[in-house]
Amino acid sequence: MDPRTCAEQILRAIDHRDRELVMTARARIGLYLKLLAPGLVDRFALKATLKRGGS
């Protein structure tokens, strides 16, 4: 996502007084999927974290 789009989304969220802002479609899908299969999303997140060198 380019910086301009990011800034526009942040400013829109501020104007609408949103408590949360989910920036990407991938993150939105993850949020909804976590409602249906939380363990699966947790495994995906752990795998992504370990792949990037996290602890």
N, C-alpha and C positions, 0 to 999 in steps of 0.2 A: 504494500500500500504506500502510495506516495505521501509525503508530508502534508501537502495541501488537503488531500482527502481526509487524512487523519485529523487535522486541525478543524476542518468543517464538521466532522462527526462529533468532536469534543465540544465545539461551540454550540451545536444543535442540542446536545445532551444537557449542557449548562442552561440554555434557554428554556428547555422543557423541564428542568429541575429533576432530571433522571438520577436515580441513585447509582445505577450501574450502566456501563456502556460496554457492550460486547462488540469488538471491532470487526472481526472477520466472520465470514460465513462458516468456516470450519469450527470456530469457537461456538457459534450459535447451535450448530448441529450437535456439538459435544454437550452443550447444556441440556438440550432436549433428550438426547440419547441417555444422559446420566439419570434422567427421571425414569426411564424404562429399564435400563441395565447398568446400575451404578458400578458393579464389580468389573464389567467389561471396560468401561471408560477408565476406571482406576488402573487396570492392567495396561491399557493403551498409554496412559500418562506415564506410568512407571517405565514402560519400554522406551518411550521417547526421551525421558529423562536420562536413563542409562545409556542410550545411544549417543547422547550429546555430552557424555562424560560427567554426568551428575552423580551424586552419591546415593 
